[in-house]
């Protein structure tokens, strides 16, 4: 069993090395990554390319801290719709 595990790891390592060799060195992300504190804040940059409606939509999404809120809204609507159809 451990022999197969070793073979599997060696094969995986070999394939990873082959894939990495296909990516030019200058295209690779250099590690360690810079700290977010020293990077410029570019979150407002995209606004110049968006319509007012698109900005409103993207801002609205950020008001939901958890994706569960976004998922729950359509589920609740579907349940309410089913209830309305029955009556």
C-alpha distance (Angstrom), angle and dihedral (degrees) to the residues before:
residue distance angle dihedral
X1 . . .
X2 3.81 . .
X3 3.80 88.7 .
X4 3.82 90.8 58.8
X5 3.77 90.4 46.2
X6 3.80 91.2 52.4
X7 3.80 91.0 47.7
X8 3.78 90.7 50.0
X9 3.80 92.1 50.9
X10 3.81 92.1 47.4
X11 3.80 91.4 50.3
X12 3.82 90.6 48.3
X13 3.79 92.1 48.8
X14 3.79 90.8 49.6
X15 3.81 93.5 49.9
X16 3.82 91.8 46.9
X17 3.81 90.3 52.0
X18 3.82 91.1 49.9
X19 3.81 91.6 50.7
X20 3.80 92.5 47.6
X21 3.80 90.7 50.0
X22 3.82 88.9 58.8
X23 3.82 91.9 60.3
X24 3.81 113.4 80.3
X25 3.80 112.4 -118.7
X26 3.82 93.3 -120.4
X27 3.83 90.4 56.2
X28 3.79 94.4 55.8
X29 3.78 122.0 99.3
X30 3.76 108.1 -111.9
X31 3.77 116.7 -128.4
X32 2.93 135.7 -106.2
X33 3.79 94.6 47.2
X34 3.81 116.0 -131.7
X35 3.79 116.5 -101.3
X36 3.83 114.2 -97.5
X37 3.81 87.2 -127.8
X38 3.83 91.6 69.5
X39 3.82 96.2 42.6
X40 3.82 119.9 92.4
X41 3.82 117.7 -106.3
X42 3.80 104.4 -114.0
X43 3.80 98.4 166.3
X44 3.80 91.9 110.4
X45 3.81 94.1 47.9
X46 3.82 95.0 84.2
X47 3.81 92.3 56.6
X48 3.79 91.5 79.3
X49 3.81 88.8 65.0
X50 3.82 97.7 44.9
X51 3.78 130.4 81.7
X52 3.80 118.8 -121.2
X53 3.81 89.6 -102.6
X54 3.82 91.8 52.2
X55 3.80 91.1 49.3
X56 3.80 89.3 50.1
X57 3.81 91.1 51.4
X58 3.78 95.0 47.8
X59 3.80 92.1 45.7
X60 3.79 91.3 48.6
X61 3.79 91.3 56.6
X62 3.78 91.3 55.8
X63 3.80 89.6 60.2
X64 3.81 90.1 70.4
X65 3.81 106.0 77.5
X66 3.79 93.2 -170.3
X67 3.78 128.3 41.5
X68 3.80 88.1 -135.2
X69 3.79 89.4 76.9
X70 3.78 92.4 55.7
X71 3.81 92.5 46.6
X72 3.80 93.7 46.9
X73 3.79 94.9 56.6
X74 3.84 96.8 65.9
X75 3.82 91.1 42.4
X76 3.77 91.5 53.9
X77 3.79 90.9 47.6
X78 3.80 91.6 51.0
X79 3.80 91.5 51.3
X80 3.78 91.6 47.9
X81 3.80 90.9 48.2
X82 3.80 91.4 52.5
X83 3.79 90.0 49.7
X84 3.80 91.3 50.3
X85 3.81 92.5 49.8
X86 3.81 91.7 53.4
X87 3.80 91.7 56.2
